[in-house]
Amino acid sequence: MEIAELLLVVPVLLFSVIVHEVAHGWVARREGDPTAHMLGRLTLNPIPHIDPIGSIVVPLLLFATHSGFLFGWAKPVPVNPRNYRRYRRGDILVSLAGIVSNLVLAVAFTLLAVLITWVARAAPSWIPTLAVLQRMAGYGILINLILAFFNLIPIPPLDGSHVFYHLLPPQLGMRYREVGRYGMLVLMAVMFFVPGVFRVMLWPAIYLQAHAFALIPPLS
């Protein structure tokens, strides 16, 4: 990935991970927990959400090592599950909120890419600028699909682990959650040393991306 491409990807990636986290906080508030709202995290302003590792270091490392893909995350929105009116329901809905927000964004970026084609046909002189915007929309489709399916992986502390936890017997569930303290280290190790594993796990994202791109007519 060249620097020019990086400048297109980073804003889309940052926006997508911020929406993911805001969605967690927004649903948590609806479920009875005002923590994220009280701490000023229900905002699309990137500054409160930037995580030094996930928003800066990891994307730059992936770019510098020519990994072929870019990934990252924002600072997790703080929630207090004890405030949920119904703990099980609240924990599941809040966990799935980020995933759903990314799927919605993937659809929105697909529609945007289609709209850009229509605009280009009506105003051919704008094609160079519109081509850049459509490329960003294409990255938006892929990034959000990857974020959605990556977070479905049931490894603590990813969102999918919160849902999987409620499917387990209580004693086994507690042991499973204890893995959370090492989960991020495991994920980082796999990401850098065995990246092929994630390509297999994320095949639904690639499959849906191909179908989304098939809906987008060429600019000319």
Backbone as a chain_set.jsonl record, in Angstrom:
{"seq": "MEIAELLLVVPVLLFSVIVHEVAHGWVARREGDPTAHMLGRLTLNPIPHIDPIGSIVVPLLLFATHSGFLFGWAKPVPVNPRNYRRYRRGDILVSLAGIVSNLVLAVAFTLLAVLITWVARAAPSWIPTLAVLQRMAGYGILINLILAFFNLIPIPPLDGSHVFYHLLPPQLGMRYREVGRYGMLVLMAVMFFVPGVFRVMLWPAIYLQAHAFALIPPLS", "coords": {"N": [[0.84, -1.191, 0.0], [0.633, 2.154, -0.958], [1.662, 5.49, 0.096], [-0.188, 7.379, -0.751], [-2.504, 5.848, -0.958], [-2.773, 5.153, 1.691], [-3.522, 7.582, 2.806], [-6.098, 7.718, 1.938], [-7.279, 5.532, 3.146], [-6.958, 5.725, 5.978], [-8.66, 7.878, 7.09], [-11.206, 6.74, 6.617], [-11.027, 4.315, 8.013], [-10.634, 5.275, 10.655], [-13.021, 6.718, 11.072], [-14.847, 4.598, 10.899], [-14.193, 2.841, 13.045], [-14.69, 4.525, 15.155], [-17.454, 5.021, 14.936], [-18.28, 2.434, 15.476], [-17.561, 2.169, 18.221], [-19.058, 4.268, 19.374], [-21.596, 3.323, 18.872], [-21.74, 1.161, 20.652], [-21.764, 2.591, 23.105], [-24.076, 4.148, 22.775], [-26.189, 2.283, 22.644], [-25.799, 1.109, 25.124], [-26.542, 3.221, 26.778], [-29.274, 3.336, 26.196], [-29.972, 0.962, 27.335], [-29.779, 1.49, 29.974], [-27.352, 2.32, 31.056], [-25.478, 5.11, 31.667], [-22.781, 5.674, 31.416], [-20.885, 6.065, 29.226], [-22.025, 8.305, 28.017], [-21.85, 10.208, 30.093], [-19.107, 10.498, 30.248], [-18.511, 11.802, 27.951], [-18.242, 10.366, 25.574], [-20.014, 9.77, 23.577], [-19.736, 10.803, 20.901], [-18.739, 11.858, 17.611], [-16.395, 13.103, 17.342], [-13.032, 12.587, 16.828], [-10.933, 12.765, 18.713], [-11.438, 12.05, 21.553], [-11.61, 9.321, 21.206], [-9.333, 8.149, 20.16], [-6.979, 5.598, 20.255], [-3.743, 5.059, 21.31], [-2.301, 2.714, 20.596], [-4.07, 1.006, 19.022], [-5.16, 2.845, 17.168], [-3.044, 4.163, 16.022], [-0.333, 2.975, 16.258], [-0.62, 0.177, 15.492], [-1.931, 0.325, 12.85], [0.132, 1.753, 11.486], [2.301, -0.018, 11.729], [1.338, -2.222, 10.295], [1.166, -1.031, 7.812], [3.87, -0.332, 7.37], [5.07, -2.835, 7.282], [4.111, -3.884, 4.995], [1.773, -5.489, 4.923], [-0.473, -5.905, 3.428], [-3.031, -5.415, 4.196], [-5.018, -3.184, 6.208], [-5.638, -2.457, 9.563], [-7.296, -1.643, 12.651], [-8.261, -0.111, 15.813], [-10.469, 1.781, 17.944], [-10.329, 3.591, 21.086], [-11.84, 1.677, 23.585], [-15.263, 2.228, 24.363], [-16.308, 3.123, 27.57], [-18.365, 1.081, 29.563], [-20.804, 0.135, 32.011], [-21.922, -2.766, 32.941], [-23.491, -3.414, 35.16], [-25.375, -1.5, 35.378], [-27.281, -2.046, 33.5], [-30.676, -2.569, 32.705], [-31.646, -5.126, 32.293], [-29.388, -7.542, 32.671], [-28.318, -9.702, 31.001], [-29.654, -9.355, 28.491], [-28.896, -6.687, 27.994], [-26.067, -6.864, 27.862], [-25.67, -8.493, 25.63], [-26.951, -7.014, 23.553], [-25.535, -4.584, 23.604], [-22.986, -5.497, 22.957], [-23.382, -6.487, 20.366], [-24.027, -4.184, 19.045], [-21.913, -2.63, 17.97], [-21.028, -4.285, 15.891], [-23.309, -4.42, 14.264], [-23.465, -1.726, 13.559], [-21.235, -1.46, 11.895], [-21.929, -3.154, 9.778], [-24.12, -1.749, 8.802], [-22.812, 0.584, 7.984], [-21.254, -0.509, 5.942], [-23.208, -1.114, 4.039], [-24.113, 1.511, 3.612], [-21.816, 2.728, 2.504], [-21.693, 1.272, 0.155], [-24.02, 2.111, -1.174], [-23.322, 4.791, -1.412], [-21.156, 4.634, -3.177], [-22.459, 3.753, -5.478], [-24.133, 5.958, -5.909], [-22.207, 7.891, -6.461], [-21.326, 7.052, -8.97], [-23.595, 7.613, -10.532], [-23.649, 10.401, -10.29], [-21.247, 10.996, -11.561], [-21.829, 10.309, -14.193], [-23.644, 12.26, -14.806], [-22.124, 14.522, -14.517], [-19.454, 14.608, -16.066], [-17.01, 16.002, -15.945], [-16.261, 15.992, -13.33], [-15.194, 13.572, -12.766], [-12.424, 12.794, -12.058], [-12.203, 13.691, -9.329], [-14.427, 12.41, -8.218], [-13.696, 9.779, -8.602], [-11.732, 9.377, -6.684], [-13.276, 9.664, -4.362], [-15.0, 7.522, -4.703], [-13.212, 5.429, -4.508], [-12.495, 5.653, -1.833], [-14.964, 5.038, -0.745], [-15.098, 2.385, -1.514], [-13.048, 1.297, 0.065], [-14.296, 1.776, 2.466], [-16.398, -0.07, 2.417], [-15.021, -2.552, 2.514], [-13.442, -2.29, 4.892], [-15.398, -1.99, 6.905], [-16.832, -4.365, 6.717], [-14.818, -6.168, 7.413], [-14.292, -5.289, 10.046], [-16.765, -5.908, 11.228], [-16.998, -8.763, 10.991], [-14.601, -9.599, 12.09], [-14.904, -8.787, 14.736], [-16.841, -10.545, 15.487], [-15.537, -12.865, 16.088], [-15.157, -15.255, 18.579], [-13.27, -14.586, 20.755], [-12.199, -13.425, 23.777], [-11.182, -10.001, 24.264], [-13.139, -9.511, 22.281], [-16.233, -8.541, 20.627], [-17.87, -10.714, 19.952], [-17.263, -12.573, 21.899], [-18.683, -11.821, 24.148], [-21.289, -12.488, 23.545], [-21.032, -15.252, 23.111], [-20.292, -16.039, 25.64], [-22.674, -15.997, 27.115], [-23.881, -18.254, 26.222], [-22.715, -20.322, 27.451], [-22.362, -22.657, 30.248], [-22.543, -21.306, 33.596], [-20.138, -21.674, 35.263], [-18.184, -22.508, 33.431], [-18.34, -20.341, 31.773], [-17.259, -18.264, 33.337], [-14.565, -19.032, 33.489], [-13.953, -18.864, 30.826], [-14.18, -16.099, 30.373], [-12.008, -15.223, 31.801], [-9.938, -15.57, 30.097], [-9.845, -13.285, 28.729], [-7.925, -11.438, 29.624], [-5.664, -12.161, 28.319], [-6.416, -12.249, 25.75], [-6.103, -10.153, 23.784], [-3.36, -10.135, 23.376], [-3.03, -12.646, 22.258], [-4.478, -12.312, 19.884], [-2.987, -10.273, 18.633], [-0.55, -11.6, 18.266], [-1.264, -13.674, 16.507], [-2.12, -12.111, 14.362], [0.23, -10.896, 13.436], [2.083, -12.981, 13.106], [0.842, -15.231, 12.059], [-0.85, -14.492, 9.782], [-2.448, -15.669, 7.831], [-4.416, -17.145, 9.066], [-6.39, -15.336, 9.844], [-7.299, -14.539, 7.375], [-8.716, -16.755, 6.564], [-10.7, -16.849, 8.545], [-12.035, -14.532, 8.031], [-13.314, -14.815, 5.639], [-16.116, -14.499, 5.02], [-16.392, -11.71, 4.958], [-14.833, -10.973, 2.747], [-16.238, -12.299, 0.771], [-18.766, -10.996, 0.837], [-17.893, -8.456, 0.226], [-17.125, -8.738, -2.451], [-19.625, -9.151, -3.651], [-20.846, -6.724, -3.045], [-19.225, -4.94, -4.491], [-19.877, -5.786, -7.017], [-22.276, -4.596, -7.433], [-21.732, -2.003, -8.001], [-21.592, 0.23, -10.544], [-19.192, 0.922, -13.211], [-17.289, 4.011, -13.357], [-17.056, 5.152, -15.849]], "CA": [[0.0, 0.0, 0.0], [1.398, 3.382, -1.067], [1.26, 6.553, 1.023], [-1.409, 7.994, -1.276], [-3.614, 4.983, -0.579], [-2.892, 5.264, 3.143], [-4.262, 8.804, 3.1], [-7.509, 7.44, 1.667], [-7.773, 4.485, 4.039], [-6.95, 6.084, 7.4], [-9.885, 8.568, 7.538], [-12.335, 5.799, 6.597], [-10.817, 3.39, 9.13], [-10.858, 5.982, 11.912], [-14.462, 6.975, 11.171], [-15.573, 3.339, 11.089], [-13.994, 2.314, 14.397], [-15.347, 5.453, 16.086], [-18.889, 4.706, 14.887], [-18.407, 1.148, 16.179], [-17.537, 2.399, 19.665], [-20.2, 5.11, 19.745], [-22.779, 2.451, 18.854], [-21.756, 0.466, 21.947], [-22.183, 3.521, 24.152], [-25.446, 4.605, 22.548], [-27.096, 1.206, 23.056], [-25.652, 0.972, 26.582], [-27.378, 4.259, 27.397], [-30.666, 2.904, 26.069], [-30.179, -0.173, 28.233], [-29.747, 1.957, 31.357], [-26.018, 2.699, 31.523], [-25.111, 6.414, 31.112], [-21.345, 5.901, 31.612], [-20.252, 6.638, 28.035], [-22.582, 9.649, 27.839], [-21.309, 11.069, 31.138], [-17.687, 10.723, 29.977], [-18.371, 12.514, 26.688], [-17.779, 9.461, 24.513], [-21.026, 9.593, 22.534], [-19.423, 11.849, 19.935], [-17.934, 11.434, 16.471], [-15.11, 13.778, 17.44], [-12.071, 11.483, 16.977], [-9.933, 12.935, 19.772], [-11.661, 11.212, 22.747], [-11.665, 7.895, 20.863], [-8.068, 7.645, 19.614], [-6.174, 4.709, 21.088], [-2.38, 5.151, 20.769], [-1.886, 1.455, 19.975], [-4.974, 0.538, 17.97], [-5.463, 3.854, 16.155], [-1.829, 4.724, 15.434], [0.805, 2.062, 16.147], [-0.936, -1.022, 14.704], [-2.051, 0.632, 11.417], [1.422, 2.119, 10.915], [3.1, -1.233, 11.626], [0.814, -3.004, 9.174], [1.56, -0.322, 6.598], [5.327, -0.409, 7.214], [5.476, -4.219, 6.989], [3.475, -4.268, 3.717], [0.955, -6.656, 5.25], [-1.514, -6.094, 2.415], [-4.304, -4.936, 4.718], [-4.872, -2.234, 7.304], [-6.621, -2.734, 10.602], [-7.072, -0.879, 13.869], [-9.429, 0.036, 16.671], [-10.524, 2.992, 18.764], [-10.358, 3.338, 22.528], [-13.163, 1.134, 23.933], [-16.185, 3.079, 25.117], [-16.556, 2.512, 28.879], [-19.748, 0.757, 29.945], [-20.939, -0.548, 33.297], [-23.042, -3.699, 32.764], [-24.343, -3.463, 36.353], [-26.443, -0.512, 35.208], [-28.284, -2.492, 32.536], [-31.953, -2.957, 33.325], [-31.585, -6.597, 32.265], [-27.963, -7.728, 32.383], [-28.057, -10.582, 29.851], [-30.124, -8.657, 27.285], [-28.069, -5.5, 27.78], [-24.712, -7.234, 27.469], [-25.714, -9.005, 24.256], [-27.285, -5.936, 22.622], [-24.424, -3.623, 23.55], [-21.887, -6.146, 22.25], [-23.71, -6.606, 18.943], [-24.281, -2.861, 18.465], [-20.793, -2.227, 17.132], [-21.03, -5.125, 14.692], [-24.421, -3.974, 13.422], [-23.13, -0.406, 13.015], [-20.301, -1.649, 10.785], [-22.679, -3.705, 8.647], [-24.907, -0.63, 8.257], [-21.873, 1.449, 7.264], [-20.872, -1.195, 4.701], [-24.313, -0.873, 3.103], [-24.12, 2.939, 3.288], [-20.716, 3.0, 1.579], [-22.069, 0.687, -1.141], [-24.973, 3.047, -1.794], [-22.579, 5.996, -1.768], [-20.373, 4.341, -4.382], [-23.408, 3.737, -6.604], [-24.547, 7.35, -6.132], [-21.081, 8.587, -7.09], [-21.349, 6.705, -10.394], [-24.668, 8.379, -11.164], [-23.21, 11.796, -10.365], [-20.194, 11.073, -12.574], [-22.443, 10.261, -15.513], [-24.306, 13.544, -15.011], [-21.103, 15.58, -14.538], [-18.202, 13.915, -16.41], [-15.825, 16.786, -15.588], [-15.943, 15.736, -11.923], [-14.783, 12.169, -12.619], [-11.197, 12.589, -11.262], [-12.495, 13.832, -7.895], [-15.377, 11.373, -7.829], [-12.985, 8.497, -8.575], [-11.09, 9.302, -5.369], [-14.329, 9.432, -3.372], [-15.51, 6.161, -4.864], [-12.186, 4.529, -3.966], [-12.656, 5.701, -0.376], [-16.175, 4.272, -0.438], [-14.735, 0.975, -1.639], [-12.341, 0.938, 1.29], [-15.288, 1.769, 3.542], [-17.108, -1.349, 2.361], [-14.143, -3.628, 2.981], [-13.056, -2.076, 6.29], [-16.516, -2.229, 7.818], [-17.121, -5.803, 6.718], [-13.772, -6.809, 8.203], [-14.538, -4.958, 11.455], [-17.947, -6.635, 11.698], [-16.755, -10.204, 11.137], [-13.495, -9.773, 13.03], [-15.425, -8.659, 16.102], [-17.676, -11.708, 15.791], [-14.685, -13.963, 16.547], [-15.435, -15.396, 20.022], [-12.079, -14.557, 21.601], [-12.231, -12.222, 24.614], [-12.396, -9.251, 24.62], [-13.927, -9.136, 21.114], [-17.672, -8.493, 20.886], [-18.457, -12.046, 19.843], [-17.042, -13.33, 23.132], [-19.736, -11.486, 25.11], [-22.466, -13.279, 23.172], [-20.693, -16.655, 23.334], [-20.257, -16.235, 27.093], [-24.027, -16.258, 27.621], [-24.299, -19.574, 25.764], [-21.973, -21.314, 28.221], [-22.728, -22.814, 31.658], [-21.935, -20.226, 34.385], [-18.769, -21.922, 35.705], [-17.33, -22.494, 32.246], [-18.356, -18.973, 31.274], [-16.321, -17.468, 34.119], [-13.211, -19.391, 33.04], [-13.819, -18.338, 29.469], [-13.944, -14.66, 30.456], [-10.673, -14.979, 32.336], [-9.015, -15.558, 28.959], [-9.854, -11.924, 28.214], [-6.716, -10.694, 29.963], [-4.615, -12.541, 27.368], [-7.003, -12.335, 24.415], [-5.537, -9.203, 22.843], [-2.009, -10.594, 23.049], [-3.194, -13.771, 21.33], [-4.909, -11.769, 18.602], [-1.873, -9.562, 18.024], [0.439, -12.589, 17.847], [-1.783, -14.337, 15.305], [-2.181, -11.124, 13.289], [1.556, -10.598, 12.889], [2.896, -14.16, 12.82], [0.087, -16.21, 11.259], [-1.941, -13.705, 9.206], [-3.322, -16.493, 7.006], [-5.552, -17.612, 9.875], [-7.447, -14.335, 9.777], [-7.879, -14.544, 6.023], [-9.708, -17.827, 6.552], [-11.81, -16.488, 9.433], [-12.734, -13.357, 7.514], [-13.777, -15.047, 4.271], [-17.432, -13.908, 4.732], [-16.225, -10.297, 4.625], [-14.348, -10.901, 1.368], [-17.344, -12.763, -0.07], [-19.759, -9.924, 0.757], [-17.276, -7.338, -0.477], [-17.204, -9.019, -3.886], [-21.011, -8.931, -4.071], [-21.102, -5.283, -2.975], [-18.539, -4.313, -5.61], [-20.588, -6.152, -8.248], [-23.436, -3.691, -7.559], [-21.265, -0.652, -8.293], [-21.23, 0.382, -11.97], [-17.956, 1.684, -13.426], [-17.489, 5.456, -13.49], [-17.184, 5.564, -17.255]], "C": [[0.88, 1.248, 0.0], [0.855, 4.433, -0.103], [-0.033, 7.21, 0.565], [-2.638, 7.172, -0.885], [-3.853, 5.063, 0.93], [-3.716, 6.487, 3.53], [-5.755, 8.653, 2.806], [-8.095, 6.49, 2.705], [-7.942, 4.981, 5.469], [-8.201, 6.847, 7.833], [-11.096, 7.638, 7.601], [-12.237, 4.824, 7.764], [-11.136, 4.056, 10.456], [-12.348, 6.256, 12.128], [-15.22, 5.706, 11.519], [-15.416, 2.788, 12.5], [-14.636, 3.223, 15.437], [-16.855, 5.194, 16.109], [-19.165, 3.401, 15.633], [-18.482, 1.367, 17.691], [-18.704, 3.251, 20.142], [-21.485, 4.28, 19.787], [-22.881, 1.66, 20.159], [-22.305, 1.383, 23.035], [-23.626, 3.964, 24.019], [-26.455, 3.549, 23.004], [-26.998, 0.981, 24.559], [-26.509, 1.997, 27.301], [-28.849, 3.877, 27.326], [-30.996, 1.749, 27.009], [-30.022, 0.211, 29.708], [-28.4, 2.394, 31.884], [-25.577, 4.014, 30.888], [-23.604, 6.688, 31.121], [-20.698, 6.596, 30.422], [-20.732, 8.064, 27.802], [-21.966, 10.62, 28.84], [-19.837, 11.412, 30.883], [-17.438, 11.381, 28.613], [-17.916, 11.663, 25.522], [-18.829, 9.197, 23.436], [-20.892, 10.722, 21.525], [-18.596, 11.263, 18.801], [-16.618, 12.206, 16.391], [-14.033, 12.717, 17.7], [-11.16, 11.577, 18.193], [-10.208, 12.077, 21.003], [-11.562, 9.71, 22.478], [-10.321, 7.308, 20.438], [-7.324, 6.813, 20.655], [-4.758, 4.71, 20.509], [-1.925, 3.886, 20.054], [-2.765, 1.117, 18.774], [-5.226, 1.527, 16.861], [-4.228, 4.37, 15.432], [-0.769, 3.658, 15.185], [0.497, 0.878, 15.245], [-1.13, -0.698, 13.223], [-0.716, 0.986, 10.766], [2.337, 0.898, 10.758], [2.651, -2.086, 10.444], [1.202, -2.362, 7.842], [3.048, -0.49, 6.325], [5.798, -1.81, 6.829], [4.829, -4.758, 5.717], [2.619, -5.526, 3.899], [-0.133, -6.925, 4.215], [-2.897, -5.704, 2.903], [-4.023, -4.009, 5.884], [-5.99, -2.484, 8.297], [-6.299, -1.879, 11.821], [-8.328, -0.825, 14.704], [-9.335, 1.342, 17.44], [-10.503, 2.59, 20.236], [-11.749, 2.817, 22.9], [-13.999, 2.123, 24.733], [-16.471, 2.409, 26.461], [-18.043, 2.269, 29.123], [-19.713, 0.036, 31.29], [-22.147, -1.476, 33.216], [-23.968, -3.781, 33.976], [-25.498, -2.471, 36.265], [-27.526, -0.962, 34.239], [-29.551, -2.916, 33.276], [-32.097, -4.474, 33.358], [-30.191, -6.967, 31.779], [-27.718, -8.533, 31.113], [-28.435, -9.901, 28.537], [-29.212, -7.476, 26.972], [-26.69, -5.85, 27.27], [-24.675, -7.719, 26.021], [-25.967, -7.872, 23.26], [-26.151, -4.93, 22.484], [-23.258, -4.219, 22.768], [-22.144, -6.215, 20.746], [-23.867, -5.253, 18.26], [-23.154, -2.411, 17.546], [-20.755, -2.989, 15.823], [-22.123, -4.668, 13.724], [-24.094, -2.62, 12.79], [-22.175, -0.535, 11.831], [-20.986, -2.25, 9.562], [-23.53, -2.62, 7.987], [-24.002, 0.306, 7.462], [-21.432, 0.807, 5.947], [-21.948, -1.0, 3.637], [-24.325, 0.586, 2.654], [-23.006, 3.291, 2.306], [-20.992, 2.406, 0.198], [-23.017, 1.619, -1.887], [-24.283, 4.334, -2.229], [-21.778, 5.786, -3.05], [-21.259, 4.316, -5.622], [-23.844, 5.16, -6.949], [-23.445, 8.136, -6.841], [-21.04, 8.293, -8.585], [-22.419, 7.494, -11.129], [-24.273, 9.848, -11.321], [-22.16, 11.966, -11.453], [-20.778, 11.068, -13.987], [-23.155, 11.569, -15.843], [-23.304, 14.686, -15.132], [-19.741, 14.957, -14.815], [-16.937, 14.683, -16.009], [-15.387, 16.542, -14.142], [-15.34, 14.342, -11.708], [-13.481, 11.992, -11.83], [-11.428, 12.68, -9.76], [-13.411, 12.719, -7.408], [-14.713, 10.004, -7.767], [-12.284, 8.299, -7.238], [-12.128, 8.984, -4.296], [-14.869, 8.006, -3.471], [-14.497, 5.133, -4.35], [-12.264, 4.491, -2.449], [-13.895, 4.907, 0.043], [-15.907, 2.775, -0.537], [-13.976, 0.481, -0.421], [-13.319, 0.867, 2.465], [-16.073, 0.469, 3.588], [-16.254, -2.452, 2.98], [-13.823, -3.486, 4.465], [-14.201, -2.426, 7.23], [-16.937, -3.693, 7.832], [-16.083, -6.552, 7.543], [-13.984, -6.542, 9.69], [-15.706, -5.776, 12.011], [-17.62, -8.102, 11.954], [-15.574, -10.496, 12.051], [-14.009, -9.737, 14.464], [-16.39, -9.78, 16.474], [-16.856, -12.892, 16.294], [-14.817, -14.083, 18.068], [-14.187, -15.542, 20.885], [-12.151, -13.294, 22.451], [-11.026, -11.333, 24.31], [-13.24, -8.837, 23.419], [-15.415, -9.278, 21.397], [-18.324, -9.862, 20.856], [-18.31, -12.86, 21.111], [-18.121, -13.051, 24.163], [-21.0, -12.287, 24.826], [-22.216, -14.752, 23.474], [-20.706, -16.991, 24.821], [-21.637, -16.626, 27.634], [-24.584, -17.593, 27.129], [-23.663, -20.692, 26.584], [-22.57, -21.488, 29.62], [-21.963, -21.795, 32.498], [-20.474, -20.465, 34.766], [-17.79, -21.88, 34.54], [-17.242, -21.084, 31.669], [-17.372, -18.086, 32.016], [-14.881, -17.766, 33.702], [-12.928, -18.811, 31.659], [-13.504, -16.842, 29.51], [-12.568, -14.323, 31.014], [-9.624, -14.94, 31.234], [-8.874, -14.138, 28.41], [-8.589, -11.146, 28.498], [-5.561, -11.008, 29.003], [-5.107, -12.487, 25.923], [-6.36, -11.403, 23.403], [-4.129, -9.597, 22.439], [-2.065, -11.745, 22.045], [-3.551, -13.26, 19.936], [-3.766, -11.064, 17.874], [-0.825, -10.539, 17.495], [0.0, -13.278, 16.561], [-1.754, -13.379, 14.121], [-0.819, -10.921, 12.626], [2.334, -11.839, 12.454], [2.175, -15.21, 11.98], [-1.1, -15.498, 10.602], [-2.902, -14.522, 8.356], [-4.537, -17.0, 7.75], [-6.711, -16.625, 9.783], [-8.08, -14.264, 8.398], [-8.937, -15.635, 5.888], [-10.931, -17.428, 7.364], [-12.651, -15.348, 8.873], [-13.246, -13.558, 6.095], [-15.187, -14.509, 4.027], [-17.336, -12.435, 4.348], [-15.774, -10.139, 3.175], [-15.451, -11.296, 0.393], [-18.381, -11.648, -0.264], [-19.196, -8.698, 0.049], [-17.387, -7.531, -1.987], [-18.614, -8.767, -4.416], [-21.369, -7.448, -4.039], [-20.465, -4.578, -4.167], [-19.242, -4.613, -6.942], [-21.795, -5.245, -8.487], [-23.031, -2.3, -8.019], [-20.864, -0.557, -9.755], [-19.91, 1.142, -12.107], [-18.268, 3.164, -13.649], [-17.685, 5.871, -14.937], [-17.402, 4.336, -18.14]], "O": [[1.763, 1.392, 0.845], [-0.242, 4.3, 0.439], [-0.881, 7.559, 1.387], [-3.679, 7.724, -0.527], [-4.996, 5.042, 1.386], [-4.511, 6.436, 4.468], [-6.577, 9.381, 3.363], [-9.255, 6.62, 3.096], [-8.954, 4.694, 6.108], [-8.774, 6.502, 8.867], [-11.912, 7.73, 8.518], [-13.234, 4.537, 8.427], [-11.828, 3.476, 11.293], [-12.872, 6.053, 13.223], [-16.135, 5.733, 12.342], [-16.387, 2.318, 13.094], [-15.079, 2.752, 16.484], [-17.462, 5.151, 17.179], [-20.167, 3.283, 16.338], [-19.358, 0.82, 18.361], [-19.276, 2.985, 21.199], [-22.353, 4.506, 20.63], [-23.97, 1.504, 20.711], [-23.198, 1.0, 23.791], [-24.324, 4.138, 25.018], [-27.446, 3.866, 23.663], [-28.005, 0.691, 25.206], [-27.135, 1.688, 28.315], [-29.59, 4.073, 28.289], [-32.142, 1.576, 27.424], [-30.121, -0.645, 30.587], [-28.296, 2.8, 33.041], [-25.321, 4.047, 29.685], [-23.187, 7.816, 30.861], [-20.029, 7.615, 30.594], [-19.945, 8.934, 27.432], [-21.598, 11.737, 28.474], [-19.376, 12.489, 31.259], [-16.293, 11.502, 28.176], [-17.284, 12.159, 24.59], [-18.558, 8.473, 22.478], [-21.824, 11.501, 21.323], [-17.851, 10.301, 18.991], [-15.821, 11.988, 15.479], [-14.114, 12.01, 18.704], [-10.66, 10.553, 18.66], [-9.284, 11.416, 21.478], [-11.445, 8.917, 23.413], [-10.184, 6.087, 20.362], [-7.076, 7.26, 21.775], [-4.583, 4.393, 19.333], [-1.245, 3.959, 19.03], [-2.275, 0.961, 17.656], [-5.481, 1.127, 15.725], [-4.338, 4.95, 14.351], [-0.348, 3.452, 14.047], [1.264, 0.591, 14.325], [-0.543, -1.385, 12.387], [-0.448, 0.578, 9.635], [3.064, 0.79, 9.77], [3.473, -2.606, 9.69], [1.523, -3.052, 6.874], [3.451, -0.758, 5.193], [6.802, -1.961, 6.133], [4.973, -5.937, 5.391], [2.727, -6.488, 3.139], [-0.655, -8.037, 4.132], [-3.842, -5.664, 2.115], [-2.943, -4.036, 6.474], [-7.142, -2.695, 7.918], [-5.162, -1.444, 11.999], [-9.345, -1.421, 14.349], [-8.262, 1.93, 17.57], [-10.64, 1.417, 20.582], [-12.746, 3.455, 22.563], [-13.506, 2.77, 25.657], [-16.843, 1.236, 26.489], [-18.87, 3.155, 28.91], [-18.716, -0.59, 31.65], [-23.279, -1.03, 33.401], [-25.123, -4.182, 33.833], [-26.482, -2.591, 36.993], [-28.58, -0.332, 34.159], [-29.493, -3.54, 34.336], [-32.604, -5.038, 34.327], [-29.848, -6.736, 30.619], [-26.981, -8.084, 30.236], [-27.648, -9.871, 27.592], [-28.804, -7.285, 25.827], [-26.188, -5.21, 26.346], [-23.752, -7.391, 25.276], [-25.282, -7.776, 22.242], [-25.843, -4.477, 21.382], [-22.61, -3.514, 21.995], [-21.228, -6.023, 19.947], [-23.844, -5.174, 17.032], [-23.405, -1.871, 16.469], [-20.483, -2.415, 14.769], [-21.892, -4.545, 12.522], [-24.407, -2.389, 11.622], [-22.297, 0.212, 10.86], [-20.657, -1.892, 8.431], [-23.648, -2.576, 6.762], [-24.381, 0.771, 6.387], [-21.257, 1.503, 4.947], [-21.637, -0.752, 2.472], [-24.522, 0.877, 1.474], [-23.224, 4.066, 1.375], [-20.575, 2.969, -0.815], [-22.84, 1.883, -3.077], [-24.605, 4.901, -3.273], [-21.732, 6.667, -3.908], [-20.865, 4.794, -6.685], [-23.917, 5.53, -8.121], [-23.725, 8.951, -7.719], [-20.752, 9.185, -9.384], [-22.179, 7.992, -12.229], [-24.531, 10.461, -12.357], [-22.173, 12.956, -12.185], [-20.267, 11.752, -14.874], [-23.262, 11.947, -17.009], [-23.588, 15.7, -15.769], [-18.946, 14.792, -13.89], [-15.899, 14.068, -15.761], [-14.254, 16.857, -13.779], [-15.013, 13.98, -10.578], [-13.427, 11.1, -10.983], [-10.919, 11.858, -8.999], [-13.208, 12.156, -6.333], [-15.115, 9.156, -6.971], [-12.243, 7.185, -6.715], [-11.896, 8.142, -3.428], [-15.156, 7.366, -2.46], [-14.881, 4.091, -3.82], [-12.118, 3.43, -1.842], [-13.882, 4.198, 1.05], [-16.425, 1.99, 0.258], [-14.225, -0.619, 0.071], [-13.191, 0.014, 3.344], [-16.379, -0.039, 4.666], [-16.707, -3.188, 3.856], [-13.921, -4.456, 5.216], [-13.989, -3.09, 8.245], [-17.359, -4.202, 8.87], [-16.426, -7.47, 8.289], [-13.872, -7.456, 10.507], [-15.64, -6.276, 13.133], [-17.934, -8.627, 13.022], [-15.547, -11.532, 12.716], [-13.607, -10.545, 15.301], [-16.721, -9.948, 17.647], [-17.415, -13.828, 16.867], [-14.607, -13.098, 18.776], [-14.057, -16.498, 21.649], [-12.163, -12.192, 21.903], [-9.931, -11.859, 24.113], [-14.005, -7.878, 23.531], [-15.82, -10.029, 22.284], [-19.229, -10.141, 21.643], [-19.126, -13.74, 21.384], [-18.453, -13.923, 24.967], [-21.696, -12.712, 25.748], [-23.083, -15.429, 24.027], [-21.086, -18.095, 25.212], [-21.745, -17.487, 28.508], [-25.65, -18.017, 27.575], [-24.02, -21.861, 26.438], [-23.216, -20.573, 30.13], [-20.836, -21.447, 32.148], [-19.647, -19.566, 34.614], [-16.709, -21.298, 34.64], [-16.204, -20.681, 31.144], [-16.715, -17.244, 31.404], [-14.069, -16.849, 33.576], [-11.829, -18.34, 31.368], [-12.649, -16.371, 28.76], [-12.025, -13.256, 30.73], [-8.554, -14.354, 31.404], [-7.908, -13.826, 27.714], [-8.205, -10.282, 27.71], [-4.609, -10.237, 28.884], [-4.326, -12.655, 24.987], [-6.094, -11.813, 22.274], [-3.74, -9.414, 21.286], [-1.265, -11.816, 21.112], [-2.998, -13.716, 18.936], [-3.59, -11.226, 16.666], [-0.275, -10.34, 16.412], [0.795, -13.446, 15.637], [-1.408, -13.774, 13.007], [-0.727, -10.79, 11.405], [3.153, -11.765, 11.539], [2.814, -15.989, 11.272], [-2.246, -15.873, 10.847], [-4.052, -14.122, 8.171], [-5.577, -17.258, 7.144], [-7.868, -17.025, 9.66], [-9.266, -13.962, 8.27], [-9.931, -15.462, 5.183], [-12.065, -17.637, 6.933], [-13.83, -15.213, 9.199], [-13.579, -12.587, 5.415], [-15.461, -14.083, 2.904], [-18.103, -11.958, 3.512], [-16.275, -9.273, 2.457], [-15.586, -10.704, -0.677], [-18.819, -11.387, -1.384], [-19.922, -7.985, -0.644], [-17.708, -6.591, -2.715], [-18.778, -8.228, -5.51], [-22.107, -6.966, -4.898], [-21.089, -3.716, -4.786], [-19.209, -3.805, -7.87], [-22.28, -5.139, -9.613], [-23.888, -1.498, -8.389], [-19.896, -1.193, -10.17], [-19.546, 1.917, -11.222], [-19.367, 3.523, -14.073], [-18.399, 6.833, -15.22], [-17.534, 4.468, -19.357]]}, "num_chains": 1, "name": "protein.A"}
